[in-house]
Amino acid sequence: MTRDKIIFIAPLLALLTGCNSVSSQYADSDKTEWGYKKLPYDEWKFLFIYPKALPALATQALMVDGEGYKTTYQYLDNTEPSQVSVGRWSDHLGATESYYNKGKALPLMLRFCWDSIIDKKSYETLIFFKKGTWEQMVTPYTDNRWNETYYRSTMIIGLAPEGKVRVWLGDRGNPVVPQLDAKITTVSGDKMKMCKGVTKSDFSYGYDEDIKEFIKDKTYPYGNW
């Protein structure tokens, strides 16, 4: 993982966020020089998952954050199966530990490469995050069961057949929170830019027996994703 500072350029900021200008508020102690709130915790994590028996694999990623850094992830944590997601994404997706997939500031943009084993195809997905996600990530919430304060500091990214991608924030045992205002674009083939030639899968291998058994008598894409 490498994290490099981006030279502050207003047009670039407008491209990433849809803002035409940055106010003088970025000089405030709780704001970055790009005008975004600083995280009230050290780091957040993002996890990739796929539905039960419909495997996918995230391979590389690039993120631009609210402190003006570009982070390149040559290695990503394992893409894990959601065993409770059959036919649709479950409302309770759980979370795992993260070694590589971490961020130190609010995410503005995330671009990543991934293989869909079930589609036998590689994809490139670009996500632009907006105010709704940022506000949730810096807002303290109360867990009344333990009278503890926590933050929605875990992002879960679901990879499904047809190249469908969904994004949620974990909410400490409560149903995950869909990030409906995130703009998600997924392409494949010649439309890919960063991800051309990037794959860790042998699509000629075919499906394992457990996958064949799971999709038997089912209709592609095997659910509503």
C-alpha positions in Angstrom: 0.0 0.0 0.0 1.4 3.4 -1.0 -0.1 6.8 0.0 0.9 9.8 -2.0 0.0 13.4 -1.6 -2.0 15.0 -4.5 -1.2 18.5 -5.5 -4.2 20.6 -4.5 -6.0 21.6 -7.7 -9.5 23.1 -7.6 -10.7 21.5 -10.9 -9.6 18.1 -9.6 -11.5 18.6 -6.4 -14.6 19.7 -8.4 -14.3 16.6 -10.5 -14.1 14.3 -7.5 -16.8 15.9 -5.4 -19.1 18.0 -7.6 -18.1 21.1 -5.6 -17.2 24.3 -7.5 -15.1 25.8 -4.7 -13.7 25.2 -1.3 -14.5 27.6 1.4 -12.0 29.0 3.9 -13.4 26.6 6.4 -10.6 24.1 5.5 -8.4 26.2 7.8 -10.5 25.0 10.8 -8.7 22.6 13.0 -11.4 19.9 12.5 -11.1 20.2 8.7 -8.6 19.1 6.1 -7.1 21.5 3.6 -9.6 20.1 1.1 -12.4 21.2 3.4 -13.5 17.8 4.7 -14.0 16.8 8.3 -11.2 14.9 9.9 -11.9 11.5 11.2 -12.6 11.4 14.9 -10.7 8.0 15.0 -7.4 6.7 13.6 -8.6 4.7 10.5 -11.5 3.1 8.9 -11.6 -0.2 6.9 -13.4 -1.5 3.8 -14.2 -5.1 3.2 -15.2 -7.0 0.0 -17.8 -9.8 0.1 -19.7 -12.0 -2.3 -23.0 -13.9 -2.0 -22.9 -17.6 -0.9 -21.4 -19.8 -3.6 -21.2 -17.0 -6.2 -17.5 -16.2 -5.7 -15.7 -13.0 -6.7 -12.3 -11.6 -5.9 -11.1 -8.0 -5.5 -7.6 -7.7 -6.7 -6.4 -4.1 -6.7 -7.7 -0.7 -5.6 -7.0 3.0 -5.7 -8.5 5.6 -3.3 -8.5 9.4 -3.2 -9.3 10.7 0.3 -10.3 14.0 2.0 -6.8 14.8 3.1 -5.7 14.9 -0.5 -3.9 11.6 -0.7 -4.0 8.9 -3.3 -3.6 5.4 -1.9 -2.7 2.5 -4.1 -3.5 -1.0 -2.8 -1.5 -3.6 -4.7 -2.6 -6.1 -2.2 -6.1 -6.5 -0.7 -7.5 -8.5 2.1 -9.4 -11.7 1.1 -12.8 -11.3 -0.5 -15.1 -13.2 1.9 -18.3 -15.1 1.3 -21.5 -13.9 2.9 -23.1 -17.2 3.8 -26.3 -15.6 4.8 -26.8 -13.8 1.5 -28.8 -16.2 -0.7 -30.9 -14.7 -3.4 -30.4 -11.3 -2.0 -28.0 -9.4 0.2 -28.7 -10.0 3.9 -29.3 -7.0 6.2 -26.7 -8.5 8.6 -23.4 -8.9 6.8 -20.9 -9.1 9.7 -17.3 -7.9 9.5 -13.8 -9.3 9.6 -10.4 -7.9 10.5 -8.6 -5.9 7.9 -4.9 -5.8 7.3 -4.5 -4.0 4.0 -7.9 -2.4 3.4 -7.7 0.7 5.5 -8.1 4.5 5.1 -7.0 7.4 7.2 -9.4 10.0 5.9 -12.9 10.2 4.4 -13.1 8.5 1.1 -13.8 10.7 -2.0 -13.3 8.1 -4.7 -12.5 4.4 -4.8 -11.6 2.5 -8.0 -11.0 -1.2 -7.8 -10.5 -4.3 -10.0 -12.3 -7.5 -9.4 -12.9 -10.9 -10.9 -16.3 -12.5 -11.0 -15.8 -16.3 -11.0 -19.4 -16.9 -11.6 -19.4 -14.5 -14.6 -16.0 -15.6 -15.8 -15.2 -12.0 -16.3 -13.1 -9.1 -14.8 -14.6 -5.8 -13.9 -13.5 -2.3 -12.9 -15.7 -0.4 -10.5 -15.5 3.3 -9.7 -17.3 4.7 -6.6 -17.8 8.4 -5.9 -18.8 9.0 -2.3 -21.0 11.9 -1.2 -22.0 13.8 1.9 -24.4 11.2 3.2 -21.5 8.7 3.6 -19.1 11.2 5.1 -21.6 12.4 7.7 -22.3 8.9 8.8 -18.6 8.1 9.1 -17.9 11.1 11.4 -21.1 11.0 13.5 -21.0 9.3 16.9 -23.7 6.7 17.6 -24.7 5.2 20.9 -24.9 1.5 21.6 -27.6 1.4 24.3 -26.8 -2.2 25.1 -23.4 -1.3 26.5 -23.9 2.5 26.8 -20.9 2.9 24.5 -20.2 5.4 21.7 -19.1 4.1 18.3 -18.7 5.2 14.7 -19.7 3.6 11.4 -16.0 3.0 10.5 -16.4 -0.2 8.5 -17.5 -0.1 4.9 -18.7 -3.3 3.2 -18.7 -3.7 -0.6 -20.7 -6.5 -2.1 -19.7 -8.0 -5.4 -22.4 -10.0 -7.2 -23.2 -11.6 -10.6 -23.7 -9.2 -13.6 -21.0 -7.0 -12.2 -23.5 -5.6 -9.6 -21.8 -3.7 -6.7 -23.4 -2.5 -3.5 -22.0 -0.4 -0.6 -23.0 -0.4 3.0 -21.6 0.9 6.3 -21.6 -1.5 9.2 -23.6 -0.5 12.3 -22.3 -2.6 15.1 -24.7 -5.6 15.0 -27.6 -3.6 13.6 -28.7 -3.9 10.0 -26.1 -2.6 7.6 -26.8 0.9 6.2 -27.0 1.1 2.4 -25.0 4.1 0.9 -27.7 5.0 -1.6 -26.1 8.4 -2.6 -22.8 6.8 -3.6 -22.4 6.9 -7.4 -21.3 3.4 -8.6 -20.1 2.7 -12.2 -18.8 -0.7 -13.3 -17.3 -1.6 -16.7 -15.5 -4.5 -18.3 -13.5 -5.4 -21.4 -12.2 -2.5 -23.4 -13.9 0.0 -21.3 -11.6 -0.7 -18.4 -8.8 1.7 -17.7 -6.9 0.8 -14.5 -7.8 -2.8 -14.6 -6.9 -4.0 -18.1 -5.0 -7.2 -17.8 -5.4 -7.3 -14.0 -6.8 -10.6 -12.9 -5.9 -13.4 -10.5 -8.4 -15.9 -11.8 -8.3 -18.6 -14.5 -11.8 -18.3 -16.1 -11.1 -21.4 -18.3 -11.1 -23.6 -15.2 -14.9 -23.8 -14.8 -16.9 -24.0 -11.6 -16.1 -26.1 -8.5 -18.6 -28.8 -7.7 -20.1 -26.9 -4.8 -20.9 -24.0 -7.1 -22.4 -26.3 -9.7 -24.6 -27.8 -7.1 -25.7 -24.5 -5.7 -26.7 -23.0 -9.1 -28.3 -26.2 -10.3 -32.0 -25.5 -11.4 -31.5 -21.8 -10.6 -31.7 -18.9 -13.1 -28.8 -16.5 -13.6 -28.0 -14.1 -11.9 -29.2 -16.3 -9.0 -30.9 -13.5 -7.1 -31.8 -9.9 -6.9 -28.6 -8.0 -6.2 
